[in-house]
């Protein structure tokens, strides 16, 4: 961990160079809020339900309802989770719901060796505070390699390398829960390349395919592409056999 931190820029430093910011999504209820926030401007946008419907998966976003339809569905179920007029207690600047971004889930996958859940998106999409958006600051001019960086980060965040990192640095992940604080992601040592970006593109295309189902040929190909990303990461970070063994031990044992 010390070697990686000395040799590579942290995610937070890379975000500063590219003028990126991260921001969590809306909150239905927030004890710190005194004024309800109107969401009319985003009602036609897709809504990402990450808990019961699990619509955010590694590399894949599968939103099934707009924010407006989610409000109506909640009203019909009468569960009181969302205000019937669509107002919320906390609403970030909707800039973070728009356009090109990474969507990153706070919760890790306990059944998948504590892997992160990250995906790339260019759609306008609404999400709650259990997800954060990493994207260009409002008003900033994108740098040439921005898309390559964002897609490379998706590959890194969905890797075993990241799992090893978060298990060794997080104050909570693996201790008593499967969550990490968004701020803890910012110290991840980052190396981005066009090769990882291109492999991520291929995985996204396969997972967005109408024919994609778990266990089919497309999924097998996704696994093969992920293995190629893992191999690239080993080379990019010059991981020795001993260091690779540490990662294997932390995750598999």
NUDODO-891293 format. One record per residue: x, y, z of N, C-alpha, C, CB in turn; residue in three letters. Coordinates in steps of 0.02 Angstrom, whole numbers, padded with zeros to 5 digits, always signed. Glycine has a CB too. Example, Ala and Ser with C-alpha at 12.3 -4.5 7.8 and 13.67 -1.06 7.14 Angstrom:
BEGIN
+00660-00284+00390+00615-00225+00390+00660-00165+00390+00565-00224+00452ALA
+00642-00112+00354+00684-00053+00357+00645+00002+00394+00704-00030+00286SER
***
This chain:
BEGIN
+00042-00060+00000+00000+00000+00000+00044+00063+00000-00047+00000+00061UNK
+00097+00062+00039+00142+00120+00042+00174+00133-00027+00197+00110+00095UNK
+00196+00079-00059+00227+00086-00125+00178+00118-00175+00251+00018-00151UNK
+00117+00093-00176+00067+00118-00223+00053+00192-00211+00003+00077-00219UNK
+00047+00210-00148+00032+00280-00132+00089+00327-00151+00016+00288-00057UNK
+00151+00301-00147+00209+00342-00165+00218+00349-00240+00272+00312-00134UNK
+00198+00297-00277+00213+00296-00349+00157+00322-00394+00229+00226-00369UNK
+00096+00325-00367+00039+00344-00410-00003+00399-00378-00005+00283-00424UNK
-00032+00440-00420-00078+00491-00395-00141+00458-00367-00097+00541-00452UNK
-00168+00487-00314-00230+00463-00286-00289+00487-00329-00238+00486-00212UNK
-00345+00452-00323-00405+00471-00360-00422+00545-00347-00464+00426-00341UNK
-00418+00567-00284-00434+00636-00268-00389+00685-00305-00428+00648-00194UNK
-00325+00669-00311-00277+00711-00348-00293+00711-00423-00205+00688-00336UNK
-00311+00653-00449-00328+00647-00520-00392+00687-00535-00337+00573-00540UNK
-00439+00685-00488-00501+00723-00497-00488+00798-00498-00551+00706-00442UNK
-00441+00819-00457-00423+00890-00455-00392+00911-00521-00374+00904-00397UNK
-00349+00869-00549-00317+00885-00613-00368+00891-00670-00265+00831-00631UNK
-00418+00848-00668-00468+00847-00722-00530+00888-00705-00488+00776-00737UNK
-00528+00924-00648-00584+00965-00625-00648+00923-00617-00596+01022-00675UNK
-00641+00867-00584-00697+00823-00570-00720+00834-00497-00679+00749-00582UNK
-00784+00822-00486-00812+00825-00418-00855+00763-00407-00854+00889-00408UNK
-00865+00744-00344-00913+00691-00331-00969+00717-00287-00877+00630-00298UNK
-01028+00691-00299-01087+00715-00262-01137+00658-00255-01119+00776-00298UNK
-01162+00648-00194-01214+00598-00182-01281+00623-00208-01219+00581-00108UNK
-01328+00576-00214-01394+00592-00242-01443+00620-00191-01423+00531-00273UNK
-01506+00621-00210-01558+00652-00169-01574+00609-00107-01621+00662-00210UNK
-01606+00641-00058-01629+00606+00002-01703+00620+00010-01589+00629+00065UNK
-01742+00566+00019-01813+00574+00031-01824+00610+00098-01850+00506+00031UNK
-01788+00588+00148-01793+00617+00215-01724+00637+00239-01826+00566+00264UNK
-01720+00695+00271-01657+00720+00298-01673+00765+00358-01616+00759+00244UNK
-01652+00744+00416-01668+00781+00477-01637+00852+00477-01643+00743+00539UNK
-01586+00863+00436-01555+00929+00433-01592+00977+00387-01483+00922+00410UNK
-01640+00951+00350-01676+00992+00301-01737+01025+00333-01696+00951+00240UNK
-01746+01089+00318-01805+01125+00343-01852+01146+00286-01783+01186+00382UNK
-01828+01142+00225-01868+01163+00167-01870+01106+00116-01840+01228+00135UNK
-01929+01088+00093-01936+01036+00041-01911+01062-00026-02010+01014+00035UNK
-01878+01017-00063-01850+01036-00129-01894+01009-00185-01777+01010-00136UNK
-01910+01052-00232-01952+01033-00289-01911+00994-00340-01984+01095-00321UNK
-01940+00941-00369-01903+00900-00417-01935+00900-00487-01898+00828-00392UNK
-01976+00950-00500-02011+00953-00565-01962+00950-00624-02053+01017-00569UNK
-01905+00982-00617-01857+00987-00673-01829+00919-00693-01800+01032-00654UNK
-01833+00869-00648-01803+00804-00664-01855+00748-00669-01751+00786-00610UNK
-01919+00765-00668-01971+00713-00663-01973+00666-00723-02038+00746-00655UNK
-01950+00688-00782-01952+00646-00842-01888+00604-00850-01962+00688-00903UNK
-01840+00615-00806-01777+00578-00811-01783+00509-00780-01720+00618-00776UNK
-01741+00463-00803-01740+00395-00774-01722+00398-00700-01690+00350-00812UNK
-01751+00352-00662-01734+00347-00590-01700+00280-00578-01798+00354-00546UNK
-01646+00281-00540-01606+00221-00526-01623+00195-00457-01531+00237-00532UNK
-01656+00138-00455-01675+00107-00390-01622+00053-00375-01749+00077-00392UNK
-01581+00064-00325-01523+00021-00314-01533-00030-00258-01462+00063-00300UNK
-01586-00023-00219-01594-00069-00163-01636-00130-00182-01626-00033-00103UNK
-01702-00121-00190-01746-00178-00204-01739-00203-00275-01818-00160-00190UNK
-01734-00158-00324-01730-00179-00394-01658-00186-00418-01767-00129-00438UNK
-01610-00163-00379-01539-00170-00395-01523-00151-00468-01517-00243-00383UNK
-01542-00090-00486-01535-00068-00555-01466-00040-00572-01587-00016-00569UNK
-01422-00037-00522-01352-00020-00534-01309-00081-00520-01330+00041-00492UNK
-01276-00106-00571-01232-00163-00566-01164-00144-00595-01263-00225-00604UNK
-01111-00183-00581-01046-00167-00611-01052-00160-00687-00995-00221-00594UNK
-01034-00102-00713-01034-00085-00784-01104-00073-00813-01001-00139-00822UNK
-01157-00088-00777-01224-00087-00806-01274-00046-00767-01250-00158-00813UNK
-01313-00006-00803-01367+00034-00774-01432+00012-00809-01354+00111-00783UNK
-01480-00010-00769-01541-00038-00798-01603-00007-00767-01543-00115-00789UNK
-01609+00059-00773-01666+00094-00745-01731+00073-00780-01656+00170-00751UNK
-01783+00061-00740-01846+00037-00769-01902+00089-00766-01868-00025-00733UNK
-01895+00141-00724-01947+00192-00717-01917+00262-00719-01986+00181-00651UNK
-01957+00310-00740-01936+00380-00733-01948+00400-00660-01975+00426-00783UNK
-01920+00458-00641-01931+00483-00573-02006+00496-00562-01890+00548-00562UNK
-02040+00522-00612-02112+00535-00607-02151+00470-00594-02138+00569-00670UNK
-02134+00417-00630-02169+00353-00621-02152+00321-00554-02151+00305-00679UNK
-02090+00332-00531-02071+00306-00465-02113+00339-00410-01995+00318-00452UNK
-02125+00404-00416-02167+00439-00368-02238+00410-00368-02169+00515-00383UNK
-02265+00399-00429-02334+00373-00435-02338+00302-00407-02357+00373-00508UNK
-02287+00261-00421-02286+00193-00395-02285+00193-00319-02226+00155-00423UNK
-02244+00236-00291-02240+00241-00218-02306+00262-00188-02185+00291-00198UNK
-02341+00309-00222-02406+00333-00198-02457+00276-00200-02431+00392-00240UNK
-02454+00236-00254-02501+00180-00260-02490+00127-00206-02496+00148-00330UNK
-02428+00116-00188-02411+00067-00136-02425+00094-00066-02338+00047-00142UNK
-02431+00160-00062-02445+00195+00002-02393+00178+00056-02514+00177+00027UNK
-02331+00176+00036-02280+00160+00086-02248+00223+00116-02226+00117+00056UNK
-02268+00281+00090-02245+00344+00120-02171+00359+00112-02262+00343+00190UNK
-02136+00321+00071-02064+00331+00064-02049+00397+00029-02033+00273+00026UNK
-02089+00413-00022-02079+00473-00061-02140+00518-00053-02067+00457-00136UNK
-02130+00582-00045-02186+00628-00040-02227+00626-00105-02162+00700-00026UNK
-02293+00628-00099-02336+00621-00157-02328+00677-00208-02408+00618-00135UNK
-02306+00735-00185-02294+00790-00233-02224+00788-00263-02305+00857-00198UNK
-02185+00737-00245-02119+00728-00273-02064+00770-00241-02121+00743-00344UNK
-02081+00809-00191-02030+00849-00157-01986+00803-00114-02062+00904-00114UNK
-01924+00824-00104-01877+00786-00063-01843+00832-00013-01823+00751-00109UNK
-01814+00803+00038-01781+00844+00089-01713+00870+00065-01772+00803+00152UNK
-01678+00830+00023-01613+00853-00002-01609+00838-00076-01555+00818+00036UNK
-01588+00888-00114-01579+00881-00186-01513+00914-00205-01638+00912-00226UNK
-01464+00876-00231-01401+00907-00253-01413+00947-00316-01347+00853-00265UNK
-01364+00985-00336-01367+01019-00401-01379+00966-00454-01302+01060-00415UNK
-01432+00976-00495-01450+00924-00544-01397+00916-00598-01518+00940-00576UNK
-01348+00959-00599-01289+00950-00643-01259+00881-00634-01236+01005-00629UNK
-01260+00855-00573-01229+00790-00558-01272+00731-00581-01216+00784-00483UNK
-01333+00744-00602-01375+00692-00631-01368+00690-00708-01449+00705-00613UNK
-01337+00741-00736-01335+00750-00808-01273+00721-00841-01340+00823-00825UNK
-01281+00699-00903-01225+00686-00948-01173+00636-00925-01191+00748-00962UNK
-01112+00646-00948-01057+00598-00938-01035+00596-00865-00998+00614-00983UNK
-01032+00535-00837-01014+00528-00766-01000+00455-00750-01070+00556-00721UNK
-00972+00445-00691-00968+00379-00661-01021+00377-00605-00896+00363-00633UNK
-01058+00323-00601-01103+00313-00544-01072+00258-00501-01175+00293-00568UNK
-01065+00273-00437-01031+00229-00390-01075+00217-00330-00963+00259-00369UNK
-01086+00154-00314-01129+00136-00257-01089+00134-00193-01163+00069-00269UNK
-01119+00160-00139-01086+00160-00074-01078+00089-00048-01125+00203-00023UNK
-01128+00048-00060-01126-00021-00036-01083-00065-00080-01196-00050-00033UNK
-01043-00109-00048-01002-00157-00084-01041-00223-00090-00934-00168-00049UNK
-01019-00266-00134-01054-00330-00145-01025-00384-00098-01048-00352-00219UNK
-01060-00398-00044-01035-00447+00004-01029-00516-00028-01082-00450+00065UNK
-01076-00534-00070-01075-00600-00101-01024-00606-00157-01144-00617-00127UNK
-00996-00549-00177-00947-00548-00232-00880-00522-00207-00973-00504-00291UNK
-00858-00548-00150-00791-00532-00123-00781-00457-00111-00739-00557-00171UNK
-00834-00422-00089-00829-00351-00073-00809-00308-00133-00779-00341-00017UNK
-00830-00329-00191-00816-00288-00250-00860-00225-00250-00827-00328-00315UNK
-00834-00172-00280-00872-00110-00287-00923-00117-00344-00825-00050-00299UNK
-00967-00069-00348-01017-00066-00402-01010+00001-00436-01090-00078-00375UNK
-00981+00002-00495-00970+00064-00531-00990+00055-00604-00896+00087-00526UNK
-01018+00109-00633-01039+00106-00703-01029+00175-00735-01114+00084-00710UNK
-01023+00175-00801-01014+00237-00840-01081+00253-00873-00957+00230-00893UNK
-01098+00318-00873-01162+00337-00904-01156+00405-00937-01218+00338-00851UNK
-01194+00415-00990-01200+00480-01022-01272+00505-01020-01174+00477-01094UNK
-01316+00467-00988-01387+00485-00985-01401+00531-00926-01431+00422-00979UNK
-01456+00569-00930-01481+00606-00873-01519+00556-00829-01528+00665-00895UNK
-01496+00547-00768-01525+00495-00725-01524+00516-00652-01487+00428-00734UNK
-01579+00503-00617-01587+00524-00547-01571+00465-00502-01660+00549-00534UNK
-01539+00479-00445-01521+00425-00398-01522+00453-00328-01452+00395-00415UNK
-01521+00409-00279-01524+00428-00209-01453+00436-00180-01564+00377-00168UNK
-01450+00453-00117-01385+00467-00084-01342+00406-00073-01397+00501-00018UNK
-01368+00346-00086-01327+00286-00081-01284+00276-00143-01371+00224-00070UNK
-01291+00322-00191-01251+00322-00252-01219+00391-00258-01295+00305-00316UNK
-01157+00393-00284-01128+00459-00299-01108+00463-00372-01067+00472-00254UNK
-01106+00523-00396-01087+00538-00465-01018+00571-00464-01140+00584-00499UNK
-00973+00546-00506-00909+00579-00517-00910+00609-00586-00848+00529-00508UNK
-00907+00675-00591-00912+00706-00656-00879+00775-00656-00985+00713-00677UNK
-00875+00804-00715-00843+00869-00724-00878+00922-00683-00843+00888-00799UNK
-00838+00965-00652-00867+01021-00614-00910+01064-00660-00811+01064-00583UNK
-00960+01094-00630-01004+01138-00668-00964+01195-00698-01062+01165-00623UNK
-00969+01204-00764-00934+01259-00797-00863+01243-00819-00933+01317-00753UNK
-00836+01186-00798-00768+01168-00816-00765+01143-00889-00741+01114-00768UNK
-00707+01152-00920-00696+01129-00988-00664+01060-00986-00652+01179-01029UNK
-00694+01009-01019-00666+00941-01015-00598+00936-01048-00712+00892-01047UNK
-00553+00899-01016-00487+00886-01045-00491+00828-01095-00436+00869-00990UNK
-00441+00823-01137-00440+00776-01193-00453+00704-01171-00374+00779-01230UNK
-00422+00681-01117-00426+00611-01097-00481+00597-01046-00361+00589-01069UNK
-00529+00643-01038-00579+00635-00985-00617+00569-00990-00628+00693-00987UNK
-00642+00553-01050-00682+00492-01058-00639+00430-01045-00711+00488-01129UNK
-00576+00431-01067-00531+00374-01054-00520+00367-00979-00463+00385-01091UNK
-00510+00423-00945-00502+00420-00872-00563+00391-00838-00488+00490-00844UNK
-00622+00416-00855-00684+00393-00822-00695+00318-00833-00745+00433-00847UNK
-00686+00296-00894-00697+00225-00908-00643+00182-00876-00699+00212-00984UNK
-00581+00207-00874-00528+00170-00839-00545+00163-00765-00461+00205-00849UNK
-00571+00217-00736-00590+00215-00665-00644+00163-00652-00614+00284-00642UNK
-00691+00156-00698-00743+00105-00691-00710+00036-00689-00794+00109-00749UNK
-00661+00024-00733-00626-00040-00732-00588-00051-00668-00579-00044-00791UNK
-00555+00001-00643-00517-00004-00580-00563-00017-00521-00476+00060-00568UNK
-00618+00021-00518-00664+00016-00460-00698-00052-00458-00716+00071-00463UNK
-00709-00084-00515-00741-00149-00517-00691-00207-00512-00781-00156-00580UNK
-00629-00192-00495-00576-00243-00495-00560-00271-00426-00514-00215-00526UNK
-00524-00327-00425-00498-00356-00363-00447-00309-00330-00467-00425-00377UNK
-00411-00273-00372-00363-00224-00347-00397-00174-00301-00328-00188-00405UNK
-00455-00148-00322-00491-00100-00280-00515-00133-00216-00551-00070-00318UNK
-00539-00195-00221-00563-00230-00161-00507-00235-00109-00589-00301-00179UNK
-00448-00253-00132-00391-00257-00086-00377-00189-00054-00328-00282-00123UNK
-00379-00138-00096-00367-00070-00071-00417-00050-00017-00368-00021-00129UNK
-00482-00060-00031-00534-00035+00015-00535-00077+00079-00603-00037-00019UNK
-00519-00142+00075-00517-00183+00135-00459-00162+00181-00509-00257+00117UNK
-00407-00135+00152-00348-00114+00191-00351-00042+00215-00287-00124+00151UNK
-00395-00002+00187-00396+00069+00204-00461+00095+00233-00379+00109+00143UNK
-00516+00061+00220-00581+00086+00243-00590+00078+00318-00637+00051+00206UNK
-00624+00125+00349-00638+00120+00420-00697+00074+00436-00653+00190+00448UNK
-00734+00053+00384-00793+00012+00396-00798-00051+00353-00854+00053+00386UNK
-00777-00047+00290-00786-00104+00245-00748-00165+00270-00761-00086+00174UNK
-00784-00219+00278-00754-00281+00302-00746-00285+00377-00687-00290+00270UNK
-00760-00230+00412-00754-00229+00485-00820-00251+00515-00734-00159+00511UNK
-00873-00213+00499-00939-00234+00525-00994-00221+00473-00955-00197+00589UNK
-00974-00204+00413-01025-00189+00362-00995-00195+00292-01053-00119+00373UNK
-01039-00187+00243-01017-00192+00173-01020-00123+00139-01060-00243+00134UNK
-01012-00071+00179-01013-00003+00151-00948+00032+00163-01071+00037+00181UNK
-00932+00077+00117-00873+00120+00126-00897+00192+00116-00816+00102+00075UNK
-00864+00238+00149-00881+00308+00139-00852+00332+00073-00854+00352+00198UNK
-00890+00374+00037-00867+00397-00028-00798+00430-00024-00918+00447-00057UNK
-00786+00466+00031-00721+00500+00038-00663+00450+00039-00720+00541+00103UNK
-00677+00387+00060-00624+00337+00065-00602+00312-00004-00647+00278+00107UNK
-00644+00322-00054-00626+00302-00122-00572+00348-00150-00688+00302-00167UNK
-00567+00409-00122-00525+00460-00152-00450+00448-00146-00541+00527-00122UNK
-00430+00403-00102-00358+00389-00094-00336+00329-00138-00342+00375-00021UNK
-00380+00303-00178-00362+00248-00224-00306+00269-00271-00424+00224-00265UNK
-00250+00233-00274-00197+00249-00323-00222+00236-00394-00132+00207-00309UNK
-00215+00285-00437-00247+00282-00503-00196+00282-00559-00295+00340-00512UNK
-00206+00237-00606-00169+00235-00669-00221+00222-00723-00111+00180-00669UNK
-00227+00267-00771-00279+00257-00822-00246+00247-00890-00328+00318-00824UNK
-00278+00204-00931-00251+00190-00998-00308+00179-01047-00204+00129-00996UNK
-00292+00189-01110-00341+00178-01163-00360+00104-01167-00313+00201-01231UNK
-00312+00059-01151-00327-00013-01154-00383-00033-01106-00263-00054-01139UNK
-00379-00008-01044-00432-00024-00996-00498+00007-01020-00414+00002-00925UNK
-00494+00069-01043-00554+00103-01067-00589+00064-01123-00536+00173-01093UNK
-00550+00037-01168-00579-00002-01224-00610-00067-01200-00525-00017-01277UNK
-00578-00100-01152-00608-00161-01124-00672-00147-01087-00558-00196-01078UNK
-00674-00091-01051-00735-00070-01016-00791-00057-01067-00722-00006-00974UNK
-00774-00025-01122-00823-00014-01176-00854-00079-01200-00790+00023-01235UNK
-00813-00129-01209-00837-00194-01233-00884-00227-01182-00778-00241-01249UNK
-00866-00222-01118-00909-00251-01066-00976-00214-01064-00874-00247-00996UNK
-00974-00148-01068-01036-00109-01068-01081-00129-01126-01021-00033-01072UNK
-01052-00137-01185-01091-00157-01245-01123-00225-01234-01046-00159-01308UNK
-01085-00272-01206-01112-00339-01194-01168-00338-01143-01056-00386-01171UNK
-01158-00300-01089-01209-00299-01035-01271-00261-01056-01179-00267-00973UNK
-01265-00216-01105-01323-00180-01131-01359-00218-01186-01301-00112-01157UNK
-01329-00274-01207-01360-00315-01259-01425-00345-01234-01311-00371-01281UNK
-01476-00344-01278-01541-00372-01260-01536-00447-01247-01593-00359-01315UNK
-01485-00479-01275-01476-00551-01268-01439-00569-01204-01439-00579-01328UNK
-01417-00519-01165-01375-00533-01107-01415-00565-01051-01342-00469-01082UNK
-01393-00623-01028-01420-00654-00967-01362-00687-00931-01476-00706-00984UNK
-01369-00695-00866-01316-00727-00828-01307-00798-00852-01332-00726-00752UNK
-01245-00817-00862-01230-00886-00883-01226-00895-00958-01281-00932-00856UNK
-01248-00845-00997-01245-00853-01070-01176-00834-01096-01300-00811-01104UNK
-01168-00839-01162-01103-00828-01193-01079-00756-01182-01106-00843-01267UNK
-01126-00708-01184-01106-00638-01173-01078-00628-01103-01166-00592-01184UNK
-01108-00661-01054-01083-00655-00985-01015-00687-00978-01133-00686-00936UNK
-01005-00744-01010-00940-00777-01009-00887-00731-01039-00942-00845-01048UNK
-00906-00697-01094-00859-00650-01125-00844-00591-01079-00888-00626-01192UNK
-00895-00569-01042-00884-00515-00993-00832-00536-00940-00951-00495-00958UNK
-00838-00597-00917-00790-00623-00868-00720-00625-00897-00811-00694-00844UNK
-00715-00646-00960-00649-00648-00993-00620-00578-01000-00655-00681-01062UNK
-00662-00529-01017-00639-00460-01024-00618-00432-00956-00694-00416-01054UNK
-00655-00450-00903-00636-00427-00836-00569-00457-00816-00690-00446-00784UNK
-00557-00519-00834-00492-00550-00819-00435-00515-00856-00493-00625-00839UNK
-00450-00491-00916-00399-00452-00954-00384-00386-00919-00423-00439-01026UNK
-00436-00355-00891-00427-00293-00853-00384-00307-00791-00495-00263-00832UNK
-00398-00363-00757-00358-00380-00697-00284-00390-00716-00386-00445-00664UNK
-00272-00421-00773-00203-00432-00796-00169-00365-00813-00202-00479-00857UNK
-00206-00321-00846-00180-00255-00862-00162-00217-00799-00231-00215-00903UNK
-00204-00222-00747-00191-00188-00684-00127-00214-00652-00251-00198-00636UNK
-00117-00279-00654-00055-00309-00627+00006-00277-00661-00054-00385-00638UNK
+00003-00269-00727+00059-00240-00764+00066-00165-00752+00050-00253-00838UNK
+00009-00129-00750+00011-00057-00742+00042-00037-00675-00059-00028-00747UNK
+00026-00075-00623+00051-00059-00556+00113-00099-00538-00004-00072-00505UNK
+00140-00136-00587+00201-00176-00576+00196-00218-00513+00262-00130-00572UNK
+00140-00254-00507+00129-00295-00448+00173-00357-00451+00054-00314-00442UNK
+00211-00367-00399+00254-00427-00395+00212-00488-00379+00311-00417-00342UNK
+00242-00547-00383+00206-00608-00366+00185-00607-00292+00250-00670-00379UNK
+00228-00581-00250+00210-00576-00179+00150-00529-00169+00271-00550-00137UNK
+00151-00472-00204+00095-00424-00198+00031-00454-00225+00112-00359-00234UNK
+00036-00491-00280-00024-00524-00307-00051-00576-00257-00008-00557-00374UNK
-00005-00609-00224-00026-00659-00173-00062-00626-00115+00035-00697-00146UNK
-00039-00566-00096-00073-00528-00042-00145-00512-00061-00035-00464-00026UNK
-00154-00492-00124-00222-00477-00149-00264-00540-00148-00219-00447-00221UNK
-00236-00595-00175-00273-00659-00176-00292-00681-00106-00230-00714-00209UNK
-00246-00674-00059-00258-00697+00010-00313-00655+00041-00194-00692+00052UNK
-00309-00590+00033-00360-00545+00064-00430-00560+00038-00342-00471+00049UNK
-00435-00575-00027-00501-00584-00057-00526-00656-00052-00499-00563-00130UNK
-00482-00704-00067-00503-00775-00072-00502-00811-00004-00459-00812-00120UNK
-00457-00790+00040-00450-00824+00104-00480-00784+00162-00377-00839+00118UNK
***
